[in-house]
């Protein structure tokens, strides 16, 4: 299940090393960056709530994995807009946030119900490092979904990427990408139908 994600994360480490070598002192070393695999966004009390689920770089590079039940490394921030959230990140985190390799975006039901998606989509659209091929989902209880840890400390981001990419070609499922969301939203059609993530005792399902 994790093989494809591990390849992605290995490519992240390799590409960052190349970038640093080319940029010299102006670059940020890979070990001084945080690499979110998944980003969730919800809206409550007139504020956005953003949570970044970090990629398991130690696991992908063969280093010691965290103990069973340890925090997978989520970082949560709140603000009235995304500029405030960026400032809060800079105040509270010592590592550079590298969002260029995110694979999953999860939208909270309250964000959608309160029609607060425009601020998020405009923010993401304005950041050229955010890839448009990432998969987009929705969830009722975003915090519960983001806290999911499966067997061998599998995170929700690894699980969701695996659903679409760890399958033979004949069994591959088609997800909704951020590019499709942009096309629908800016084409005045609103959000497209997004897969809903639910949790049960056996784990997440769509």
C-alpha positions as CSV (number, residue, x, y, z in Angstrom):
1,X,0.0,0.0,0.0
2,X,2.8,2.4,0.9
3,X,5.1,1.6,-2.0
4,X,3.9,4.4,-4.3
5,X,3.9,7.0,-1.5
6,X,7.4,6.0,-0.6
7,X,8.6,6.5,-4.2
8,X,7.0,10.0,-4.1
9,X,8.7,10.9,-0.8
10,X,12.0,9.6,-2.0
11,X,11.7,11.8,-5.1
12,X,10.9,14.7,-2.8
13,X,14.1,14.2,-0.9
14,X,16.1,13.8,-4.0
15,X,14.7,16.8,-5.8
16,X,15.2,19.0,-2.8
17,X,18.8,17.9,-2.6
18,X,19.3,18.9,-6.3
19,X,17.5,22.3,-5.7
20,X,19.7,23.0,-2.7
21,X,22.9,22.1,-4.7
22,X,21.9,24.5,-7.5
23,X,20.7,27.3,-5.3
24,X,23.7,27.3,-2.9
25,X,23.2,29.3,0.3
26,X,19.9,30.7,-0.9
27,X,18.2,27.3,-0.7
28,X,16.7,25.6,2.3
29,X,18.2,22.2,3.2
30,X,15.8,19.2,3.0
31,X,16.1,18.5,6.7
32,X,15.0,22.1,7.5
33,X,11.7,21.6,5.6
34,X,8.3,20.2,6.5
35,X,6.6,18.2,3.7
36,X,2.8,17.9,4.0
37,X,1.3,15.0,2.2
38,X,-2.2,16.1,3.0
39,X,-3.9,19.4,3.9
40,X,-7.4,19.7,5.4
41,X,-9.4,22.9,5.7
42,X,-12.5,23.6,7.6
43,X,-14.4,26.8,8.8
44,X,-15.7,27.5,12.2
45,X,-16.2,30.6,14.4
46,X,-15.5,32.9,11.4
47,X,-12.0,31.3,11.0
48,X,-10.3,28.9,8.7
49,X,-8.8,25.8,10.4
50,X,-5.9,24.3,8.4
51,X,-4.2,21.1,9.3
52,X,-1.1,19.8,7.5
53,X,-0.5,16.0,7.7
54,X,3.2,15.5,7.3
55,X,4.8,12.9,5.0
56,X,6.7,10.1,6.7
57,X,10.1,10.9,5.4
58,X,11.9,8.7,8.0
59,X,9.9,5.7,6.9
60,X,10.4,6.5,3.2
61,X,14.1,6.9,3.6
62,X,14.6,3.7,5.7
63,X,15.2,5.5,9.0
64,X,13.6,4.4,12.2
65,X,9.8,4.8,12.2
66,X,7.8,6.3,15.0
67,X,6.4,4.1,17.7
68,X,2.8,2.8,17.4
69,X,0.4,5.4,18.5
70,X,2.8,8.4,18.3
71,X,1.5,11.7,16.8
72,X,2.0,11.4,13.0
73,X,3.2,15.0,12.9
74,X,0.1,17.0,12.1
75,X,0.4,20.8,12.3
76,X,-2.9,22.8,12.9
77,X,-3.4,26.5,12.5
78,X,-6.3,28.9,12.5
79,X,-6.9,32.4,11.1
80,X,-9.5,34.7,9.6
81,X,-7.7,34.4,6.2
82,X,-4.7,32.5,4.8
83,X,-2.3,35.4,5.3
84,X,-3.0,35.2,9.0
85,X,-2.4,31.4,8.9
86,X,0.9,31.9,7.1
87,X,2.0,34.3,9.8
88,X,0.9,32.0,12.5
89,X,2.9,29.2,10.9
90,X,6.0,31.4,10.8
91,X,5.6,32.3,14.5
92,X,5.1,28.7,15.7
93,X,7.2,26.5,13.4
94,X,11.0,26.6,12.8
95,X,11.0,24.6,9.6
96,X,10.1,25.9,6.1
97,X,6.7,24.6,4.9
98,X,7.2,23.0,1.5
99,X,3.7,22.4,0.0
100,X,5.0,21.5,-3.5
101,X,4.5,17.8,-3.0
102,X,1.1,17.6,-1.4
103,X,-1.1,14.8,-2.7
104,X,-4.4,15.2,-0.9
105,X,-6.8,18.1,0.0
106,X,-9.7,17.5,2.4
107,X,-12.5,20.0,2.6
108,X,-14.6,20.1,5.8
109,X,-18.4,20.1,5.5
110,X,-18.7,23.3,7.4
111,X,-16.4,25.1,4.9
112,X,-18.6,23.9,2.1
113,X,-21.9,24.5,3.9
114,X,-20.9,28.1,4.9
115,X,-19.8,28.8,1.3
116,X,-16.2,29.7,2.4
117,X,-14.4,27.8,-0.4
118,X,-13.6,30.9,-2.5
119,X,-10.8,32.2,-0.1
120,X,-9.2,28.7,0.0
121,X,-9.3,28.2,-3.8
122,X,-8.0,31.7,-4.5
123,X,-5.2,31.1,-2.1
124,X,-4.2,27.8,-3.6
125,X,-4.5,29.0,-7.2
126,X,-2.1,31.9,-6.3
127,X,0.6,29.5,-5.1
128,X,2.4,28.0,-8.1
129,X,4.0,25.3,-6.0
130,X,0.7,23.6,-5.2
131,X,0.1,20.9,-7.9
132,X,-3.2,20.7,-9.6
133,X,-3.1,16.9,-9.7
134,X,-3.7,16.4,-6.0
135,X,-6.8,14.5,-5.0
136,X,-9.7,16.4,-3.3
137,X,-12.1,14.9,-0.8
138,X,-14.6,16.1,1.8
139,X,-15.2,15.0,5.4
140,X,-17.7,15.7,8.1
141,X,-15.3,15.4,11.0
142,X,-12.0,16.7,9.6
143,X,-10.1,16.4,12.9
144,X,-11.1,12.8,13.3
145,X,-10.1,12.0,9.8
146,X,-6.7,13.7,10.1
147,X,-6.0,11.9,13.3
148,X,-6.4,8.5,11.7
149,X,-3.5,6.1,12.1
150,X,-3.7,2.7,10.5
151,X,-1.5,-0.4,10.6
152,X,2.2,0.5,10.7
153,X,1.3,4.1,11.5
154,X,-0.3,4.6,8.0
155,X,-1.6,8.1,7.8
156,X,-4.8,9.3,6.1
157,X,-2.8,10.8,3.3
158,X,-1.0,7.5,2.5
159,X,-4.3,5.7,2.6
160,X,-6.1,8.0,0.2
161,X,-3.3,8.2,-2.3
162,X,-3.1,4.4,-2.2
163,X,-6.8,4.0,-3.0
164,X,-6.2,5.6,-6.4
165,X,-2.6,4.7,-7.2
166,X,-1.8,1.3,-5.6
167,X,-4.0,-0.6,-8.1
168,X,-3.4,-2.4,-11.4
169,X,-4.3,-0.3,-14.4
170,X,-7.5,-2.3,-14.9
171,X,-8.7,-1.7,-11.4
172,X,-7.7,2.0,-11.0
173,X,-10.3,4.3,-9.7
174,X,-10.8,7.9,-10.8
175,X,-10.5,10.6,-8.2
176,X,-11.4,14.3,-8.3
177,X,-8.3,16.5,-8.8
178,X,-7.7,20.1,-7.8
179,X,-7.6,20.9,-11.5
180,X,-11.2,19.6,-11.9
181,X,-12.3,21.6,-8.9
182,X,-10.7,24.8,-10.4
183,X,-12.4,24.2,-13.7
184,X,-15.8,23.7,-12.1
185,X,-15.5,26.5,-9.6
186,X,-14.1,29.2,-11.9
187,X,-16.5,28.0,-14.6
188,X,-19.3,29.2,-12.3
189,X,-20.5,25.6,-11.7
190,X,-19.6,25.5,-8.0
191,X,-17.8,22.6,-6.5
192,X,-18.0,19.2,-8.3
193,X,-19.2,16.2,-6.4
194,X,-16.3,15.2,-4.0
195,X,-15.8,11.7,-2.5
196,X,-16.9,11.7,1.2
197,X,-14.4,10.2,3.7
198,X,-16.0,8.3,6.6
199,X,-14.4,6.4,9.4
200,X,-15.5,3.1,10.9
201,X,-13.9,0.5,13.1
202,X,-12.1,-1.1,10.3
203,X,-10.7,2.2,9.0
204,X,-11.6,4.9,6.5
205,X,-13.8,4.4,3.5
206,X,-15.2,6.5,0.7
